[in-house]
């Protein structure tokens, strides 16, 4: 179906020297976000939903695409974002929360990786949607944005955006494209048990030798479908089954789709207050309340899990404190329960010294020891030596930032990359001196379950 007023083949301008942003926002009835995603017609699209039916955003098309690489990629992105929003013309009778914002993230490492599945993403990519539907507790809004140098007549330009919004709203009553039937999946571990055993054994040897205290190793599961794969159907299942997570989809070029349901917040900044959390240490859920409570008590009492968690807490506090005049964190972790797993969890809140954009804190916190290890440099070196499958954006920051620097970024775990009939699922495990390879294999298998359930595939041994 071709949506009136929305053209998938319209090229989004790259960041340049003179363009300016214009946007129009209008209220609308709350739509079905998954039906909206099916209107993309091959154009870039995104989905973002915060825990417990919080902020929900669907983006179609791209008004602007920002990219950067290298160790200073966050700073380069910040310059582009400042330029993008400078001098913008925004006509809206709506809260700031629904005005234009950028969605995207960073890869795990700052350099490009030679992997075809991740070719569309690069080391850093953010998209300003051409059409953005935002749903909050206060209602739903459509924002239409353009970024170019045609500012000769701002009034006419805004009228053009209003016309585009009206055409899009008229198309919402049309039936969306039908979902394809569920395929059968062939599952192949990208890392064999034997290779995993060697990886963990070598990592434990380095830890016991004093080279580092912790390293997070990941493994991947390759899934091949026997027919077309409907990523929106998988996303919808994730959304319904894991409501306490950050659910997301990102297709910056309309080809490869990165999607998942992450329980882990990396950074939220709102009016100079930072919220983050340490999430490390895991146990499965019990079949009964008594078994569930016993597993949680075992997790809290485990020296190995507590050490892994405490390393993350200490690192977050050390990285945040220079930015803050006050930092608050409980002295003991709690338990965060998800449908298939439970984690040690320590929330952290910081009152920042002055205004820092959320991207400043994202750059400082990524990767936390929960995703990389500690000390960071030694852990990243070990990951590069031990892992054979490109992480891409797995375990990396993904989220949004607005014109004033507020934003929310999750750690993109419980995630997968899909292209055509292929998907690659990722899971990681924190390795410390007492780690046992078989137990870590089982833990990563548990972490694959949300994505396997979303695909309608069975969990391999």
N, C-alpha and C positions, 0 to 999 in steps of 0.2 A: 504494500500500500504506500502511496505517496502522500505525505501529510502536507496540506496546503500551508504555504508560508514557511516551510522548513525544507531546505535543500541539502541533501547529504553530500553533494559534490561541491558545495561552496567552500573554497579554501580559506582556512583560518590564517590570518597574518601572523608571521613570527614577530617576536619582539623587535621593535625598530626605534628610530630616533624621534619621529614626530607624531605618530598616531595617538589618539586619545579615546577614552572609553565613554560610550553613551549607553544608558540603560533605562528601561521602563518597567515598572512593577505594578501589577494589578492583582486583586484578590480573585479567587476562584473556589469552587466547591472542591473539597478534598478528593483527589482522584486515586485510582488503584495504581500504586507506583510501578508494579510489574507490567501492567498493561502499557504504561507510559514508555517503559524501556523498549517495548516491542515496536515503538514508532520510529526508532532511530534510523532505519533505512540504510544501515551500513556506516553511519557516521559515528564519531566518538560518542561514548555514553558513560555515565557513572551513576552509582547508587551509594548513598551513605545513610546509615541509620544508627543512632546512638542508643545505649541500653534502655530497656523498659519503655519502648515506644517514644524515645526522646526525639530530638531533631531528625527529620527525614528529608533527604534531598535527592532528586532525580535530575540529572543533567543530560541534555541532548545537543550534539554538535559542539563546536569550539569557536568562541569569539576570539580567543587568544591562546597560544601555547607557549609556555616558558620552559627552557631547558638549560641545564648547566652540568659540568662535570668537574672532576678534580677535587683536591682536598678543600678548596674554598667554594664548593658548589652552593652551600647554603647562603653565603654572603653574596655570591653572584645572583642567586635567585632573589634575594631581598632587594637588591638594586633594581632588578627588573620589575618586581612587584611595586616598588615605590614609584617607578616611572609609569607603570600601567595605570595606577589609580590617581596620579597627579593630574589635576585639571579635568577630572571626569565630569560628565554631565549626567546626573542621575535624577530622573523624575519619578517620585514614588511617594504615595501616601501609605507608608508601611513601616514597620520597625526595622532597625538596622540589621536584625538577624536574618532578614530575607533579601537584603540588597546584595549586589554582586560579591562573590567570593571565589577563591581559587581552590581547586581540589587536586591532590597529587601526593607525591612522596619521593623518597630517595631509594636507591638500591643499597644493598648491604655494604658494598664497598664503593669507593668513589670513582672507580675507573670502569670503562665499558667491559662487558664480558662477552666472549665469542660464543653466544648461544642463541640459536634462531628463535626459540620461544620468547626470549626477552628482548628481541631486536627493537620492538616498538617503544620500549620504556626508557632505556638509557640510564645513566647514573642519577638523573633527577628530571622529573617532568611534572608540570602543573598545567591544568586546563581551566580557563574561565569559560563556563558553558555558554553557548549561544542562547539556549532555552533552559532555564532552571526553575523547577517546581520545588517549593519549600513548604513543608508541613510542620507546624509547631502546635503546641497546645492552644494557641490563639487562633488558628485557622490555616488556610493554605493560600499561597501566592505564586504567581508566574512572573519571572523576571526575564526579559529579553535584552541581550547585550550585544553591542557591536564595538569593535576596536579597529579604527582606521583613521585616515587623515582627512576625511570628508566632513569638515566642520564649518563649511561656508554658511549653512543655514541650520542652526541647532534645532529650531522649532520644527522644520520639515523632517529632520532626522528623527526626532522623537516621535513625530506623527507616523513615520515609517515603522518604528518599533511597535507603536500601538496597533498598527494595521497587522503586523506580523503576529502579535499576541492574540488579536481577535481571530485571525485565521487558524491559529493553533488551537484555541479554545473551541472553535467550531468543529475541529477534527476530532476532539475528544469523544464525541458521541459515536464515532464510527467504530466498527468492530476491529480489534487489533489482530495482527497476524496470529495464526493458530500455533500452539506449541507442538513441537515434533514428538513422536512417540519415543518412549524411553529405550535407549539402546542396550545391548549387552556389552559388558566391559571385559577386556583381558588385562590383568594386572601383573606387572613385573617390577620387582624391587630394583631400583637403579643402583642400590648398594646391597650386595649380598650379605648374608649373615657372617660369612667368613671375613669379608672385607670390613664389616662393622666391628667384628671381634678384634681385628688388627688395629683399627683406628682407635678404639677405646683403650686397648692394652698399651699402645704407644703413648696416648694422652696421659693415662695414669702414671706411666713411667716418668714422663716429663714433670708431672705434678710432684711425685714423690722425690724426684731429683732436685726440686726447688726452683724449676724454671718458671712455674706459674702456680696459682692456687686453684684455678678453675678454668675450664674451656667448655664451650657449648658446641657440640657436634650435631650436624643435621644429616638426615638421610631423606631420599626422595622415593616416591612410588610412581611409576609410569603407568598410565591408564589409556588404553586404546579402545575406542568405541567401534562397533560394527555398523554404525550408521550415524546420521547427524546428531550432534550433541546440543541440547538446549540449555545454555548456561543460565538463562533466566529462571527456568524451572528449578535448577539446582540452587540458585540464590534464594528463591522463594521458600524452598524447604529449609535452608539454613536459617532464614529469617524467622520462620515459625517455630523451629526446634530450639533455637539458642537466643531467646529474647534479651538475655542479660549481657550480650556481647556487642561489639562494634561490627556491624555487618556492612560489607562494602563490595563494590564492583568498579573496575576501572579499565576502560578500553580507549586509550589515547589516540589510536589510529583506526578504531573500528575493526580490528583484526584479532589480535591476542587479547584475552580477557583475564585479568587478575582479580580474584574474588576470595572471600573468606568471611569468617565470623570470629573475631579476636576478643578474648576476655581481658586483654592487657592494655591499659592506658599508658602511653609514653609521656604526654604532656598536654595539659589544658591551661591556657592563659586567658583570664578575663579580668580586665581592669586591674592589671598589675598583681594579680594573685595567681600563683602556679599551683596546680594540682597534678600529682603524679603518684606512682605506686611501685612497690617492689612485688613481683610475682615470680616465685621460684620455689621448687619443691612440690612434688605431686604424689597423689595416690588415686586409685580408681574409686568410684562410688560403690557403696555397698548395696546389696540386694534388699536389705531390710534396714529400718532405722537404727537398730542395734549394731548391725555390721557397719553401717555408714559411720556411726559415731566412733566405733572401735578403730576404723581405718583413719579417721581424722585424728584421734588421740595418738595413734602410732606415728602419723606424720609429724605431729607437734613434738613428739618425744624422740624422733630420729636424729642422732648427732649428724649424720651425713646430710639429711635434708635441711636441718637448721643451719649447718655451716654454709651450704649452697645459698640459702636465702639470706643469711647475714652478710655475705659478700656483696650481694646486690644492694641491700639496704645501705651499707657503709659507702659504697661507690656513689649511689644517688645522693646521699647527704653531702659527700665531699664535692660533688659537681655542682649542686644547687646552692650551697652555702655562700659562695662568693657573689652570687646574684641577689641575695636576700638579706633583709634586715631581721627576719624572724622565720624560723623553720620549725614545723611541728610534725612529730611522728611518734607513734606508740612504741614503747620499749619491747613489746612482745608482738609477734605476728598473730593474725587471726586466720580463719579458714574461708576461702572463697569457693563455693560449691557451684559446679556446672553440671549439666545433665549426665555427663560421662566421666567427669574427673573433678578432683578437688585439689586446691593449691594453697600453700602458705602465702599470705597476703599482708602487706604493710602499707597503708596509705601515707602519703607525704603531702603536706601543704606548706607553701612558702609565700610570704609577703615580700615581693620584689622591691629592691632598693629604689629603682626608678623604672621607667617604662622600657620593658624588653618585649619585642615581638615573640610570638610563640615559636617562630622559626629559630630564634636565638637559642631557646632552651632545647629545641629538638636537636640542633647541631651539637649542643653540649652533652646531651644525655645519650645520644645514639653512638655506638651500640652499648646498652647497659650490660653488665655482667650476666644478666638473665638470657641474653641473646649472643653475646660474644665470649666473655670470660673476664678473668682478672689475673694479673694486670692486663689492661686492654691491649697494649702493643704486643706483648708476648702471646696473648690468646689469639689475636688476629693473625699473627705469623703462623701459629700452630694450625689454625683453621685452613689457611692457604696451603699448607703442606699436606694436611691429612684428608681434606675433602676433595672429591673428584667431580662433583656435580655443582654447576653454578647455582648459587642461591638466588640470583636476581634480586627481586624485591621481598623475598621471604625474610621475615624477622626484622623488617625495616620500618621506618616511620611512614604511615599513610594517614592523610586527614585533610583538614581545610584551614585556610587563613583568610581573614577579611581585610578591608581597607585600613582598619586601625590597628592591625596586628594581633587581634584576638584569634583564637583558634583551638582546635582539638586534633591531636594525633594519637592514633593507636599504634601498637606494635603489630605488624601484619603477620601474626602467626595463625594457625588453623586455616591455612590459605593454600591456594592452588593457582596455577597458570594453565590456561586452556587455549588451544588454537585448532580450528577445524574439528577433527574427531579425536584429537589427542589432548590429554591433561596430565599435568605433573603435580603431585601432591607432596607437601613438605611437612616434616616434623623434626623437632630437635630435643636434645637432652643435655642437661648440665652434668659435666664430668668433673668429679673431685677425687681425692685420693682413695676413697672407699668405694668408688663406683665398680659395678660388675656389669660386664658387657651384655649378658643375657637379660638382666633386669632392665637395662637401658633400652634394649631392643623392644622388650615388651611395653615399656613406657611410651616409646615413639609409636608403636602400633596402636596404643590407646588414643594417641593424639591424631591419628589418621581418621578415626571413626566419624567425626562430624562431616568431613568432606566425602568420605565413602558413602555415608548415608545420603548425603545430598545428591551424589551421582546415581544412587540406586545400585551400588556395587557392593560386593561382599568383601569383608576384611580378610586378607590372606594371612596365613600362619607366619 
